Amino acid sequence: MTSHSDARAAEPLSAAGRPWITSRPLLALTPLLLVLGAAALLIDVPLATWCLADECPGFFRDLFELVEVFGHGLGVVLIVLVVHQLDPPRRWALPRVLACSLGAGLAVDVVKLLVARARPHHFDFQGGIWASFDGWLPLLSAGSGGQSFPSAHTATAVGLAAALTWLYPQGRRLFVVLAVLVACQRVEGGAHFPSDVLCGAAVGCLVAGACLEFGRLPGHFDRLERRLGRPSP
């Protein structure tokens, strides 16, 4: 039986009684990240060239590799399993956490079917940055090397960071830092251009916002969570 104190601890609310994640920052971040992604086209080539030349210090490269799992589907599953085992009062929130993170990654995978773009380590850098784009509606014909835009790892990490911030607001700074490091890893490793990770982050914000605060999905999740044992506010 869940005690009153456990019920209060299981609610992902700020000290003021409001969710930390609201539609306002997520809605504001989405277009801002898209604009930054468009502007990043100006630095895509020089930064990708620098990364492919292994100019990044080894410490940062090791750090980026270490946190890459935060943007990987397997990493999401492992985090969900940890919450399930170590924080039973919050198990009701796990479907929404999965929807925010894996849903963001799946949304990006759909975009990849619509836009073909060479990854930095598959690009010859001839003809400028626009030459990295290789047509519309490639579906699966572009292969992994032609699926640079946008970054699914970054979208997954941003969606996961938003969901975990909603669930554990006291860790919000850590979750944001982890998502940023995942984005850095994708650029440093030559898997994506900076514009790819910024647009992937925008998708992550949009999907997380749709699951947490705006549209019809939050109401569906609220009803599901009450059936799974979410305490009344």
C-alpha positions in Angstrom: 0.0 0.0 0.0 1.4 3.4 -1.0 1.7 5.9 1.9 0.8 9.5 1.6 4.5 10.5 1.6 5.3 8.0 -1.1 2.4 9.4 -3.2 3.7 12.9 -2.9 7.2 11.8 -3.7 6.0 10.1 -6.8 4.5 13.2 -8.3 6.8 14.9 -10.8 6.1 18.4 -9.7 8.1 21.4 -8.8 8.1 23.0 -5.4 5.4 25.3 -6.6 3.2 22.4 -7.5 3.6 22.8 -11.3 5.3 20.4 -13.8 8.8 21.5 -14.6 8.2 20.7 -18.2 5.5 22.8 -19.8 4.5 23.5 -23.4 6.0 27.0 -23.4 9.7 26.1 -23.3 9.3 23.1 -25.5 7.2 25.0 -28.1 9.7 27.9 -28.0 12.7 25.7 -28.3 11.4 23.9 -31.4 11.4 26.8 -33.9 14.5 28.2 -32.3 16.4 25.0 -32.8 15.2 24.8 -36.4 16.5 28.4 -37.0 19.8 27.5 -35.4 19.9 24.4 -37.5 19.5 26.4 -40.7 22.2 28.9 -39.5 24.5 25.9 -38.7 24.7 25.1 -42.4 27.3 27.8 -42.5 29.7 25.9 -40.2 28.8 22.4 -41.2 31.8 21.9 -43.5 34.6 23.4 -41.4 33.4 21.8 -38.2 32.9 18.4 -39.8 36.3 18.6 -41.5 37.9 19.5 -38.1 36.2 16.5 -36.4 37.2 14.1 -39.2 40.8 15.2 -38.8 40.7 13.9 -35.2 41.5 17.4 -33.8 39.2 16.9 -30.8 41.2 16.3 -27.6 41.1 12.7 -26.4 39.4 13.5 -23.1 36.4 15.0 -24.8 36.3 12.2 -27.3 36.2 9.6 -24.5 33.6 11.6 -22.6 31.4 11.8 -25.7 31.7 8.1 -26.4 30.8 7.3 -22.7 27.5 9.2 -22.8 26.4 8.2 -26.3 24.2 5.5 -24.8 21.9 8.2 -23.5 20.7 8.7 -27.0 20.6 5.0 -28.0 17.4 2.9 -27.8 19.2 0.3 -25.7 20.3 3.0 -23.3 16.7 4.2 -23.0 15.5 0.7 -22.2 18.2 0.3 -19.5 17.3 3.6 -17.9 13.6 2.6 -17.8 14.6 -0.7 -16.2 16.6 1.1 -13.6 13.6 3.3 -12.7 11.3 0.3 -12.7 13.5 -1.5 -10.2 14.7 1.3 -8.0 11.7 3.6 -7.9 8.5 1.6 -7.9 6.3 4.5 -7.0 7.0 6.1 -10.4 6.6 3.0 -12.5 3.3 4.5 -13.8 5.4 7.2 -15.7 7.4 4.7 -17.8 5.1 4.5 -20.8 5.3 8.3 -21.2 9.1 8.2 -20.8 9.4 5.6 -23.5 7.0 7.6 -25.8 9.0 10.8 -25.4 12.4 9.2 -26.1 11.8 6.4 -28.5 8.9 8.3 -30.1 11.3 11.1 -30.9 13.8 8.7 -32.5 11.1 7.1 -34.6 9.9 10.5 -35.8 13.4 11.3 -37.0 13.6 7.9 -38.8 10.5 9.0 -40.7 12.1 12.2 -41.7 15.2 10.3 -42.9 12.9 8.5 -45.4 12.0 11.8 -46.9 15.3 13.6 -47.1 18.6 12.0 -48.3 21.8 13.6 -46.9 25.3 12.1 -46.8 26.9 11.7 -43.4 30.2 13.5 -42.9 32.2 10.3 -43.0 30.5 9.4 -46.3 30.8 12.9 -47.9 33.7 14.0 -50.1 33.1 17.8 -49.3 33.2 18.6 -53.0 30.6 21.2 -54.2 29.9 22.7 -50.8 27.4 21.8 -48.1 24.4 21.7 -50.4 26.0 18.8 -52.2 25.5 16.7 -49.1 21.8 16.7 -49.8 20.9 14.1 -52.3 17.2 14.4 -53.2 13.8 13.8 -51.7 12.0 10.6 -50.8 14.9 8.2 -50.8 13.0 5.9 -48.5 15.5 3.1 -47.7 17.6 3.4 -50.9 20.1 5.9 -49.4 21.3 3.4 -46.8 22.8 4.4 -43.5 25.5 6.6 -45.2 22.7 8.8 -46.7 20.7 9.2 -43.5 22.4 12.1 -41.9 19.5 14.4 -41.6 18.4 14.8 -38.8 20.1 13.0 -35.9 18.0 10.3 -34.3 20.4 9.9 -31.4 20.0 13.6 -30.6 16.3 13.5 -30.9 16.1 10.4 -28.6 18.4 12.1 -26.0 16.4 15.3 -26.0 13.1 13.4 -25.7 14.6 11.3 -22.8 16.0 14.4 -21.1 12.6 16.2 -21.2 10.8 13.1 -19.9 13.3 12.6 -17.1 13.1 16.3 -16.2 9.4 15.9 -15.9 9.8 12.9 -13.7 12.9 14.0 -11.7 13.0 17.8 -11.8 15.9 17.9 -9.4 18.1 16.3 -12.1 17.1 18.6 -14.9 20.6 20.1 -15.4 22.3 16.7 -15.6 19.7 15.5 -18.1 20.3 18.6 -20.3 24.0 18.2 -20.2 23.8 14.5 -21.2 21.6 15.4 -24.2 24.1 18.1 -25.3 27.0 15.6 -24.9 25.2 13.1 -27.1 24.8 15.8 -29.8 28.5 16.6 -29.5 29.4 12.9 -29.9 27.4 12.6 -33.1 29.2 15.6 -34.6 32.7 14.6 -33.3 32.3 11.0 -34.5 31.5 12.2 -38.1 28.0 10.7 -38.0 26.2 14.1 -38.4 26.7 17.7 -39.2 25.9 20.3 -36.6 22.7 21.2 -38.5 21.6 17.6 -38.2 21.8 17.5 -34.4 20.1 20.8 -34.0 17.2 19.7 -36.2 17.1 16.4 -34.3 16.9 18.3 -31.0 14.0 20.2 -32.4 12.1 17.0 -33.2 12.9 15.7 -29.7 11.4 18.9 -28.2 8.3 18.6 -30.4 7.6 15.0 -29.6 8.3 15.4 -25.9 6.0 18.4 -25.8 3.3 16.5 -27.5 3.6 13.7 -25.0 3.9 15.9 -21.9 2.0 19.1 -22.3 0.2 20.0 -25.5 -2.2 18.3 -27.9 -4.3 15.3 -27.1 -1.7 12.8 -26.1 -1.2 14.1 -22.5 -4.8 13.4 -21.7 -4.5 9.8 -23.0 -1.3 9.3 -20.9 -2.9 10.8 -17.8 -5.7 8.3 -18.0 -3.3 5.4 -18.6 -1.1 6.6 -15.7 -4.0 6.7 -13.3 -4.8 3.1 -14.2 -1.1 2.2 -13.5 -1.2 3.8 -10.1 -0.3 7.5 -10.5 -1.3 9.2 -7.2 -3.8 12.0 -7.3 -2.4 15.5 -7.2 
